[in-house]
Amino acid sequence: MYYFYILKSLKDGKLYKGFTNNLRRRLDEHNAGSSKSTKSRRPFKLMYYEAFSSKEDAMRREKQMKLGAKAWAQLKRRIKNSIEEV
């Protein structure tokens, strides 16, 4: 399985979007500071994910969420209560 995921920084409240084939490992990597783009915003909490059977579909969803303002706005509205907690 492959996953599109959203993490929330417990330091500054900002959201990070990505994809992986192992959610637990990837969250641990972000929290260990292994990712340059998120190292300064640790720690993170997993807020949302979607599962895909193909890597290409997960990558497409990540790209859609990072580049498609309309798609991201729709998802944020749908999961508003979940991403506002913490």
N, C-alpha and C positions, 0 to 999 in steps of 0.2 A: 504494500500500500504506500501511497504518497499523500502528503498532506499540505494544504495551504493553511497557514496559522497566523494568528494575531497575538502578539505579546504586549503587555502593558508594563512600562517602566514604573516600579514602585518609588523611584527617586524623583522623577519629574512628571509622571502621568502620561507621557507620550506613548503612542502606539507604534509598533513595528510589525511589518507584514513580511512573510517569507514562505518558503516551501521546503520540505524535507521528506525523507523516507523513514525517519525515526524521531517522533516528537519528543520523547523523554531525553534522548541524547542531545538533540538540538537545543532544548531548553537548558539543559545542564551546561552546554557549551556557551550559550549566551551568558548565563549566570557566572561562569568561570572566567569570563572576559576573553574568550577565544575568538570572538568576532570583533574586528576593529570598529565596525560601524555602530556597535551597541555597547562597547566596553565601558564607556564613561557614564552610561545610563543604568547600570545594574543597581539592584536586582530586578528581575522580570517575573511576571506571572502570566501563565497561559490563559488567555481570555476566550479564545474561539478557535475552532479548526473545522476544516472540511476534508473528507477523505476521498481519494481518487484511486482507481486501479491503474491508471497510467501516469507516468512521470510527465508526459507532455501536457496532459490535462491540468495537473497541479501547477506546472510552470505557467500555463496559459492563464489560470485563475490568479496567480500571484501578479503577473504582468497586468491583467485587467484591473486588479485592485490598486496597483501602484500607479498606473497611467490613466485609468478611466475614472475621471472625477464623478461621473454620474453613477457608475456601478458601485464605487466606494461609498458615495452618499446614501445610496439605497441600502447597502448592507449595514452601514452605521445606524441608520434609522431602525432597521429591523432588530439589531442587537444592542440598541442604546442602553437599556438597563444593565445588561451584562458588562459592557465596557466601562460604565460609570461607577461600578462597585469597586471597592478596595480603598 
